[in-house]
Each structure stands twice: as structure tokens, then as C-alpha cells.
Amino acid sequence: MLDGKKVLFSGMQATGNLTLGNYLGALKNWVTLSDEYECFYSVVDMHSITIRQDPAELRRRARNLLTLYIAAGLDPEKNCIYYQSHASGHAELAWILNCFTYMGELNRMTQFKDKAAKHADNINAGLFTYPVLMAADILLYQADVVPVGIDQMQHLELTRNIAERFNNIYGDVFTIPEVYLGKVGAKIMSLQDPSKKMSKSDENPNGSIYLMDDPDTIMRKCKRAVTDSEANFCYRDEQPGLKNLIDIYSACTGKTPDDTVKEFQGRGYGEFKVAVGEAVVSVLRPLQEEYARLSKDKAYIDSIIKANAEKANYVSSKTLRKVQRKVGFPDRIR
């Protein structure tokens, strides 16, 4: 706990462009958590380099993502918003935790298998030990809760196993993190393949609405969204394309899916797709305007980067020094 609040940790990779799914599923809800939790929101740029990146592009995307965090409503005075690479404890703790993680555990990680299949020409050690760095991210701040999706549950379970193993050897060192069970954001699927999540890395640009898409692009993508040939306007799994659009409209307007079904009952899909596009444009416009304003204020963003890196290092160093002493590293002479 920090200042009487439980600690929450989360982060996003500085690769690709954030989608409407990232916003409605995670970022929008992060904004409401700072009253209840002491929140650490990282731009996890160290995770990004398991896949080859253009250095200048990675720096640009990392700054853009940090700026987007703030534009979305995260107060940098109440939340620690920082670059993962600016807090050296992430890498230092990850090395120690590597020595408390078993090869068999890492071999079972399904995300490694998926990514290795996609990047067969660059199956590096970082890709294999990625979950250990994720464990270090979480344990470094003694996080009580971590909001994760289904695809990251296996990594959080490994984090818990590593922490419990370390604690069993050295005493009560790490807080054992729990899954955040608060309000869950909308799960937004691809507009072109509603069996898959809307993704930053979708090869079909029409499948995802990006946070910086202009109104015309948003409207075009919504109009092209996959639905079905059925005449029924229903919210059900058998009509995944329509169900996804109802989820998007409901999340953007604050209505329930049932309310949305009643509103558009007897009206055509074409009319509904236009309404979805208008709702998305309305939600993203203030975010885009604030992002444009903040992007021009270099001094302000630089000051946030500096101040929050200092906070992240200050908080994380307490855990790191304790861990280093537990494993037998010599005390530092000050």
C-alpha cells in the first residue's frame, strides 16, 4: 500500500496505434481508478524490443502513447505515468526473478508460442523471458491488483507463482497480486472479423478504428463493418458482427445493449452503422483535440516524463534494494 491506498499497475506497449478497443476496454476505465488506487501506468517500451523496432519510430510512439494517456484523462499528478525504460529497477529485478523462474514454466506460455510462430526469424531470449519482465513490472511496485485480459491471465499466474516462491525462501518480500475485478471495459472485436479482438497489429486496416482516425475514416470503417444477412436486429452470439457494433454503440453512448436494440428495432443495418460512426466520432473528438493541444506543449510533457520517472524510481528502488539484500548482494556504500 502507498498512502493508505492499494497499488494498481498496468501498461501498454509503445508499438502500433491505439485502437478504439484499447480505449473502451482499458484506457477509459483507468481514468476512474486513481481515486481508489495508487496507480502506476507504464509505457512498456522495454517489452517492445522483443520484436525489431525502428529506434526513432519507437521513441516517437512511446511519447505519443504517454501523451495519449494524459489526453484520455489520466492526471499525471495523481497517477505515475512513466516510461518503463526510465526506471532501471524493471531490468534489474527481472534478472533476479529469472533465477527463480523455471524453464518448464516459460515453455508453457502460449503467447511465446504464438509470437515465435509469427516471428520465426527472430526467436530471441527476450521473447522467451518476456513474462519474467512482466512479473518484475508488477512486483517492483508491490501491486495489489492488475487489470488484465484473458490473454494475459497466464502471465499473471506466473507472476504470482514467482512471488510466492521467492517469499517462501526469503520471507514476506512481495505482495501477491490479484486480478483487478472492478468495472470491466467493453470487449471490442474487429470490424472485419468479429471472432478476433480489435488489434493494433491487424493486417486489415478496416478491422480497427484507431484513436487518431479522422471522422471520415471512422465513418467509412463503420459502414464497411461486417454484419450478416439476417433481418433480426438482435444482441446475440449468433450475429457476432452486429453484436460487436451494438457493444461499440452502447459503450460510446452509455446505453445498455438492450436499450440499443430497442432504439434500432425495425431500422436497417445501414442506418445503425451511421449512428455507430457518429457515436465513435463524438467520443474520440475531445480526446483528439486534447492530444493535439498537449503534443504542442513539449515543455509540459517533458516535465511529466522527468517527474514521474523520479517517482517510479523512488518507489521501485525500495523493493529492489530489499530483494538485492535478500539474495545476498553486497550493500551499497552511500
Secondary structure as UniProt FT lines:
FT   TURN            3..4
FT   STRAND          5..12
FT   HELIX           20..22
FT   HELIX           23..27
FT   HELIX           28..30
FT   TURN            31..36
FT   STRAND          37..43
FT   HELIX           45..48
FT   TURN            49..50
FT   HELIX           55..71
FT   TURN            72..73
FT   TURN            76..78
FT   STRAND          80..83
FT   HELIX           84..86
FT   HELIX           89..98
FT   TURN            99..100
FT   HELIX           103..107
FT   HELIX           110..118
FT   TURN            119..121
FT   HELIX           125..139
FT   TURN            140..142
FT   STRAND          145..146
FT   HELIX           150..152
FT   HELIX           153..170
FT   STRAND          178..179
FT   TURN            194..195
FT   TURN            200..201
FT   HELIX           205..207
FT   TURN            211..212
FT   HELIX           215..223
FT   TURN            237..238
FT   HELIX           240..253
FT   HELIX           257..264
FT   TURN            265..266
FT   HELIX           269..296
FT   HELIX           298..327
//
